[in-house]
Amino acid sequence: MSSAEILNELREIMIDVFDVDDLEVTPATTAEDVEEWDSLSHVRLVVAVERKFKIKFKNSEIEALKSVGDLVNLIEAKTAA
């Protein structure tokens, strides 16, 4: 799966989790860019991503994420393994 495909899937997940239909998502998007992105929705996002891509994140990996691009790279690495 390419980075663009992963980003597109993430956008769909984020629209569902944050309940924002016109959400703009780029690799540079961070939690500060999305008003609805709080600690609870972050947990829901992580769980939804793990289910969709059939992967598991370590706490240290989650804590290291700073942007959607970081998440795309992590998903790419985990799905390639």
N, CA, C and O atoms as CSV, one atom per row, in Angstrom:
chain,resi,resn,atom,element,x,y,z
A,1,MET,N,N,0.847,-1.178,0.000
A,1,MET,CA,C,0.000,0.000,0.000
A,1,MET,C,C,0.897,1.246,0.000
A,1,MET,O,O,1.837,1.337,0.789
A,2,SER,N,N,0.607,2.185,-0.871
A,2,SER,CA,C,1.434,3.384,-0.986
A,2,SER,C,C,1.108,4.406,0.111
A,2,SER,O,O,0.077,4.318,0.777
A,3,SER,N,N,2.003,5.364,0.275
A,3,SER,CA,C,1.775,6.433,1.260
A,3,SER,C,C,0.498,7.192,0.954
A,3,SER,O,O,-0.251,7.542,1.866
A,4,ALA,N,N,0.242,7.450,-0.326
A,4,ALA,CA,C,-0.970,8.178,-0.721
A,4,ALA,C,C,-2.226,7.371,-0.370
A,4,ALA,O,O,-3.217,7.936,0.091
A,5,GLU,N,N,-2.184,6.065,-0.586
A,5,GLU,CA,C,-3.330,5.215,-0.255
A,5,GLU,C,C,-3.549,5.178,1.255
A,5,GLU,O,O,-4.688,5.231,1.720
A,6,ILE,N,N,-2.466,5.087,2.018
A,6,ILE,CA,C,-2.575,5.084,3.479
A,6,ILE,C,C,-3.149,6.413,3.951
A,6,ILE,O,O,-4.031,6.438,4.810
A,7,LEU,N,N,-2.655,7.519,3.396
A,7,LEU,CA,C,-3.160,8.843,3.773
A,7,LEU,C,C,-4.644,8.961,3.478
A,7,LEU,O,O,-5.391,9.519,4.282
A,8,ASN,N,N,-5.081,8.446,2.342
A,8,ASN,CA,C,-6.500,8.483,1.983
A,8,ASN,C,C,-7.336,7.671,2.974
A,8,ASN,O,O,-8.402,8.115,3.400
A,9,GLU,N,N,-6.852,6.482,3.339
A,9,GLU,CA,C,-7.558,5.653,4.325
A,9,GLU,C,C,-7.606,6.368,5.678
A,9,GLU,O,O,-8.632,6.353,6.357
A,10,LEU,N,N,-6.494,6.991,6.063
A,10,LEU,CA,C,-6.458,7.729,7.332
A,10,LEU,C,C,-7.461,8.871,7.327
A,10,LEU,O,O,-8.134,9.119,8.327
A,11,ARG,N,N,-7.561,9.562,6.203
A,11,ARG,CA,C,-8.522,10.656,6.092
A,11,ARG,C,C,-9.937,10.147,6.362
A,11,ARG,O,O,-10.698,10.774,7.099
A,12,GLU,N,N,-10.282,9.020,5.769
A,12,GLU,CA,C,-11.620,8.442,5.977
A,12,GLU,C,C,-11.832,8.080,7.451
A,12,GLU,O,O,-12.896,8.342,8.012
A,13,ILE,N,N,-10.828,7.487,8.062
A,13,ILE,CA,C,-10.920,7.118,9.484
A,13,ILE,C,C,-11.076,8.373,10.337
A,13,ILE,O,O,-11.898,8.406,11.253
A,14,MET,N,N,-10.287,9.404,10.036
A,14,MET,CA,C,-10.329,10.636,10.822
A,14,MET,C,C,-11.670,11.358,10.673
A,14,MET,O,O,-12.179,11.926,11.639
A,15,ILE,N,N,-12.234,11.338,9.479
A,15,ILE,CA,C,-13.559,11.933,9.272
A,15,ILE,C,C,-14.573,11.239,10.160
A,15,ILE,O,O,-15.428,11.891,10.759
A,16,ASP,N,N,-14.483,9.928,10.246
A,16,ASP,CA,C,-15.404,9.154,11.081
A,16,ASP,C,C,-15.164,9.409,12.573
A,16,ASP,O,O,-16.113,9.656,13.318
A,17,VAL,N,N,-13.912,9.352,13.011
A,17,VAL,CA,C,-13.575,9.504,14.427
A,17,VAL,C,C,-13.882,10.914,14.928
A,17,VAL,O,O,-14.450,11.087,16.006
A,18,PHE,N,N,-13.502,11.925,14.135
A,18,PHE,CA,C,-13.674,13.307,14.570
A,18,PHE,C,C,-15.037,13.881,14.178
A,18,PHE,O,O,-15.407,14.966,14.626
A,19,ASP,N,N,-15.783,13.154,13.341
A,19,ASP,CA,C,-17.112,13.568,12.889
A,19,ASP,C,C,-17.066,14.948,12.215
A,19,ASP,O,O,-17.867,15.836,12.509
A,20,VAL,N,N,-16.097,15.089,11.299
A,20,VAL,CA,C,-15.940,16.320,10.517
A,20,VAL,C,C,-15.918,15.917,9.045
A,20,VAL,O,O,-14.942,15.329,8.578
A,21,ASP,N,N,-16.980,16.227,8.316
A,21,ASP,CA,C,-17.122,15.772,6.932
A,21,ASP,C,C,-16.124,16.393,5.955
A,21,ASP,O,O,-15.719,15.738,4.995
A,22,ASP,N,N,-15.728,17.628,6.182
A,22,ASP,CA,C,-14.856,18.313,5.226
A,22,ASP,C,C,-13.432,18.463,5.753
A,22,ASP,O,O,-12.773,19.476,5.518
A,23,LEU,N,N,-12.974,17.455,6.460
A,23,LEU,CA,C,-11.649,17.485,7.088
A,23,LEU,C,C,-10.554,17.431,6.032
A,23,LEU,O,O,-10.525,16.525,5.200
A,24,GLU,N,N,-9.649,18.416,6.075
A,24,GLU,CA,C,-8.479,18.434,5.202
A,24,GLU,C,C,-7.341,17.733,5.939
A,24,GLU,O,O,-6.965,18.138,7.039
A,25,VAL,N,N,-6.802,16.695,5.340
A,25,VAL,CA,C,-5.724,15.936,5.977
A,25,VAL,C,C,-4.526,15.893,5.031
A,25,VAL,O,O,-4.637,15.475,3.879
A,26,THR,N,N,-3.383,16.334,5.545
A,26,THR,CA,C,-2.129,16.260,4.802
A,26,THR,C,C,-1.095,15.596,5.710
A,26,THR,O,O,-1.351,15.417,6.901
A,27,PRO,N,N,0.058,15.231,5.174
A,27,PRO,CA,C,1.098,14.664,6.045
A,27,PRO,C,C,1.514,15.617,7.169
A,27,PRO,O,O,1.989,15.175,8.215
A,28,ALA,N,N,1.335,16.918,6.954
A,28,ALA,CA,C,1.738,17.908,7.962
A,28,ALA,C,C,0.662,18.161,9.021
A,28,ALA,O,O,0.914,18.889,9.981
A,29,THR,N,N,-0.521,17.580,8.871
A,29,THR,CA,C,-1.614,17.794,9.819
A,29,THR,C,C,-1.226,17.273,11.201
A,29,THR,O,O,-0.676,16.179,11.332
A,30,THR,N,N,-1.520,18.072,12.233
A,30,THR,CA,C,-1.268,17.670,13.618
A,30,THR,C,C,-2.556,17.823,14.420
A,30,THR,O,O,-3.556,18.336,13.917
A,31,ALA,N,N,-2.519,17.376,15.661
A,31,ALA,CA,C,-3.683,17.486,16.538
A,31,ALA,C,C,-4.081,18.944,16.735
A,31,ALA,O,O,-5.260,19.240,16.933
A,32,GLU,N,N,-3.125,19.846,16.684
A,32,GLU,CA,C,-3.419,21.275,16.860
A,32,GLU,C,C,-4.230,21.842,15.702
A,32,GLU,O,O,-4.880,22.877,15.848
A,33,ASP,N,N,-4.197,21.165,14.544
A,33,ASP,CA,C,-4.914,21.638,13.363
A,33,ASP,C,C,-6.383,21.218,13.352
A,33,ASP,O,O,-7.175,21.757,12.579
A,34,VAL,N,N,-6.750,20.263,14.202
A,34,VAL,CA,C,-8.111,19.720,14.208
A,34,VAL,C,C,-8.733,19.966,15.574
A,34,VAL,O,O,-8.322,19.371,16.570
A,35,GLU,N,N,-9.719,20.843,15.614
A,35,GLU,CA,C,-10.336,21.239,16.888
A,35,GLU,C,C,-10.873,20.042,17.672
A,35,GLU,O,O,-10.798,20.015,18.900
A,36,GLU,N,N,-11.411,19.060,16.963
A,36,GLU,CA,C,-12.036,17.898,17.607
A,36,GLU,C,C,-11.028,16.859,18.091
A,36,GLU,O,O,-11.422,15.875,18.718
A,37,TRP,N,N,-9.748,17.050,17.817
A,37,TRP,CA,C,-8.714,16.069,18.138
A,37,TRP,C,C,-8.236,16.290,19.570
A,37,TRP,O,O,-7.307,17.059,19.820
A,38,ASP,N,N,-8.888,15.602,20.503
A,38,ASP,CA,C,-8.488,15.671,21.909
A,38,ASP,C,C,-7.955,14.306,22.341
A,38,ASP,O,O,-7.802,13.409,21.512
A,39,SER,N,N,-7.676,14.147,23.617
A,39,SER,CA,C,-7.053,12.897,24.075
A,39,SER,C,C,-7.966,11.685,23.866
A,39,SER,O,O,-7.488,10.612,23.499
A,40,LEU,N,N,-9.254,11.843,24.091
A,40,LEU,CA,C,-10.185,10.722,23.896
A,40,LEU,C,C,-10.291,10.347,22.423
A,40,LEU,O,O,-10.246,9.167,22.076
A,41,SER,N,N,-10.432,11.344,21.560
A,41,SER,CA,C,-10.535,11.033,20.133
A,41,SER,C,C,-9.207,10.485,19.602
A,41,SER,O,O,-9.196,9.738,18.623
A,42,HIS,N,N,-8.095,10.847,20.232
A,42,HIS,CA,C,-6.792,10.291,19.838
A,42,HIS,C,C,-6.767,8.782,20.091
A,42,HIS,O,O,-6.298,8.012,19.253
A,43,VAL,N,N,-7.265,8.379,21.230
A,43,VAL,CA,C,-7.334,6.944,21.551
A,43,VAL,C,C,-8.244,6.233,20.551
A,43,VAL,O,O,-7.913,5.153,20.062
A,44,ARG,N,N,-9.385,6.841,20.251
A,44,ARG,CA,C,-10.310,6.241,19.280
A,44,ARG,C,C,-9.666,6.141,17.901
A,44,ARG,O,O,-9.870,5.163,17.182
A,45,LEU,N,N,-8.890,7.155,17.539
A,45,LEU,CA,C,-8.191,7.143,16.252
A,45,LEU,C,C,-7.177,6.007,16.194
A,45,LEU,O,O,-7.121,5.275,15.206
A,46,VAL,N,N,-6.384,5.856,17.232
A,46,VAL,CA,C,-5.366,4.799,17.273
A,46,VAL,C,C,-6.024,3.419,17.162
A,46,VAL,O,O,-5.560,2.563,16.409
A,47,VAL,N,N,-7.092,3.214,17.906
A,47,VAL,CA,C,-7.798,1.922,17.865
A,47,VAL,C,C,-8.367,1.669,16.468
A,47,VAL,O,O,-8.265,0.557,15.950
A,48,ALA,N,N,-8.960,2.686,15.861
A,48,ALA,CA,C,-9.533,2.538,14.521
A,48,ALA,C,C,-8.448,2.225,13.487
A,48,ALA,O,O,-8.658,1.408,12.591
A,49,VAL,N,N,-7.303,2.870,13.611
A,49,VAL,CA,C,-6.191,2.621,12.682
A,49,VAL,C,C,-5.661,1.198,12.862
A,49,VAL,O,O,-5.398,0.499,11.883
A,50,GLU,N,N,-5.506,0.781,14.108
A,50,GLU,CA,C,-5.031,-0.588,14.366
A,50,GLU,C,C,-5.981,-1.620,13.775
A,50,GLU,O,O,-5.538,-2.611,13.193
A,51,ARG,N,N,-7.273,-1.396,13.918
A,51,ARG,CA,C,-8.257,-2.343,13.362
A,51,ARG,C,C,-8.224,-2.351,11.841
A,51,ARG,O,O,-8.206,-3.416,11.225
A,52,LYS,N,N,-8.216,-1.166,11.233
A,52,LYS,CA,C,-8.259,-1.055,9.774
A,52,LYS,C,C,-7.052,-1.717,9.122
A,52,LYS,O,O,-7.194,-2.448,8.142
A,53,PHE,N,N,-5.878,-1.465,9.660
A,53,PHE,CA,C,-4.649,-1.961,9.042
A,53,PHE,C,C,-4.158,-3.278,9.656
A,53,PHE,O,O,-3.134,-3.819,9.239
A,54,LYS,N,N,-4.897,-3.786,10.650
A,54,LYS,CA,C,-4.559,-5.054,11.307
A,54,LYS,C,C,-3.120,-5.037,11.845
A,54,LYS,O,O,-2.326,-5.941,11.590
A,55,ILE,N,N,-2.820,-3.971,12.600
A,55,ILE,CA,C,-1.502,-3.803,13.203
A,55,ILE,C,C,-1.679,-3.398,14.663
A,55,ILE,O,O,-2.783,-3.061,15.092
A,56,LYS,N,N,-0.593,-3.433,15.417
A,56,LYS,CA,C,-0.599,-2.988,16.814
A,56,LYS,C,C,0.544,-2.007,17.011
A,56,LYS,O,O,1.651,-2.221,16.517
A,57,PHE,N,N,0.270,-0.936,17.733
A,57,PHE,CA,C,1.297,0.049,18.047
A,57,PHE,C,C,1.780,-0.142,19.476
A,57,PHE,O,O,1.010,-0.517,20.360
A,58,LYS,N,N,3.061,0.121,19.689
A,58,LYS,CA,C,3.601,0.182,21.047
A,58,LYS,C,C,3.323,1.583,21.584
A,58,LYS,O,O,3.188,2.532,20.812
A,59,ASN,N,N,3.238,1.711,22.907
A,59,ASN,CA,C,3.014,3.033,23.499
A,59,ASN,C,C,4.085,4.019,23.064
A,59,ASN,O,O,3.778,5.177,22.781
A,60,SER,N,N,5.336,3.579,23.007
A,60,SER,CA,C,6.431,4.470,22.623
A,60,SER,C,C,6.268,4.972,21.187
A,60,SER,O,O,6.631,6.106,20.873
A,61,GLU,N,N,5.721,4.122,20.323
A,61,GLU,CA,C,5.492,4.534,18.935
A,61,GLU,C,C,4.399,5.603,18.872
A,61,GLU,O,O,4.517,6.582,18.136
A,62,ILE,N,N,3.349,5.404,19.644
A,62,ILE,CA,C,2.241,6.367,19.665
A,62,ILE,C,C,2.723,7.708,20.207
A,62,ILE,O,O,2.387,8.760,19.662
A,63,GLU,N,N,3.508,7.670,21.277
A,63,GLU,CA,C,4.012,8.896,21.897
A,63,GLU,C,C,4.948,9.665,20.969
A,63,GLU,O,O,5.053,10.887,21.078
A,64,ALA,N,N,5.627,8.972,20.062
A,64,ALA,CA,C,6.579,9.614,19.161
A,64,ALA,C,C,5.907,10.285,17.970
A,64,ALA,O,O,6.548,11.061,17.261
A,65,LEU,N,N,4.630,10.002,17.739
A,65,LEU,CA,C,3.927,10.574,16.591
A,65,LEU,C,C,3.681,12.064,16.795
A,65,LEU,O,O,3.155,12.480,17.828
A,66,LYS,N,N,4.068,12.865,15.801
A,66,LYS,CA,C,3.871,14.308,15.873
A,66,LYS,C,C,2.932,14.824,14.782
A,66,LYS,O,O,2.375,15.915,14.904
A,67,SER,N,N,2.758,14.036,13.714
A,67,SER,CA,C,1.926,14.484,12.595
A,67,SER,C,C,1.294,13.275,11.906
A,67,SER,O,O,1.639,12.126,12.181
A,68,VAL,N,N,0.367,13.567,11.011
A,68,VAL,CA,C,-0.251,12.496,10.226
A,68,VAL,C,C,0.808,11.809,9.363
A,68,VAL,O,O,0.742,10.599,9.146
A,69,GLY,N,N,1.777,12.570,8.874
A,69,GLY,CA,C,2.856,11.980,8.080
A,69,GLY,C,C,3.645,10.945,8.864
A,69,GLY,O,O,4.030,9.909,8.322
A,70,ASP,N,N,3.886,11.228,10.149
A,70,ASP,CA,C,4.565,10.245,11.010
A,70,ASP,C,C,3.737,8.967,11.113
A,70,ASP,O,O,4.275,7.860,11.082
A,71,LEU,N,N,2.424,9.136,11.237
A,71,LEU,CA,C,1.526,7.980,11.332
A,71,LEU,C,C,1.536,7.184,10.031
A,71,LEU,O,O,1.573,5.954,10.057
A,72,VAL,N,N,1.502,7.871,8.903
A,72,VAL,CA,C,1.571,7.194,7.595
A,72,VAL,C,C,2.852,6.364,7.506
A,72,VAL,O,O,2.814,5.202,7.100
A,73,ASN,N,N,3.989,6.961,7.887
A,73,ASN,CA,C,5.275,6.249,7.821
A,73,ASN,C,C,5.285,5.030,8.737
A,73,ASN,O,O,5.814,3.979,8.372
A,74,LEU,N,N,4.704,5.168,9.922
A,74,LEU,CA,C,4.663,4.048,10.870
A,74,LEU,C,C,3.777,2.917,10.331
A,74,LEU,O,O,4.149,1.746,10.407
A,75,ILE,N,N,2.621,3.264,9.794
A,75,ILE,CA,C,1.726,2.254,9.209
A,75,ILE,C,C,2.434,1.553,8.051
A,75,ILE,O,O,2.372,0.330,7.925
A,76,GLU,N,N,3.104,2.332,7.214
A,76,GLU,CA,C,3.812,1.774,6.077
A,76,GLU,C,C,4.874,0.766,6.537
A,76,GLU,O,O,5.010,-0.312,5.959
A,77,ALA,N,N,5.613,1.129,7.568
A,77,ALA,CA,C,6.657,0.239,8.088
A,77,ALA,C,C,6.058,-1.034,8.678
A,77,ALA,O,O,6.597,-2.123,8.484
A,78,LYS,N,N,4.949,-0.897,9.395
A,78,LYS,CA,C,4.341,-2.061,10.048
A,78,LYS,C,C,3.636,-2.975,9.058
A,78,LYS,O,O,3.630,-4.191,9.249
A,79,THR,N,N,3.044,-2.426,8.009
A,79,THR,CA,C,2.338,-3.270,7.038
A,79,THR,C,C,3.304,-3.919,6.054
A,79,THR,O,O,2.970,-4.917,5.416
A,80,ALA,N,N,4.501,-3.352,5.933
A,80,ALA,CA,C,5.509,-3.927,5.033
A,80,ALA,C,C,6.236,-5.092,5.696
A,80,ALA,O,O,6.792,-5.955,5.016
A,81,ALA,N,N,6.229,-5.111,7.026
A,81,ALA,CA,C,6.976,-6.135,7.759
A,81,ALA,C,C,6.311,-7.495,7.701
A,81,ALA,O,O,6.823,-8.458,8.272
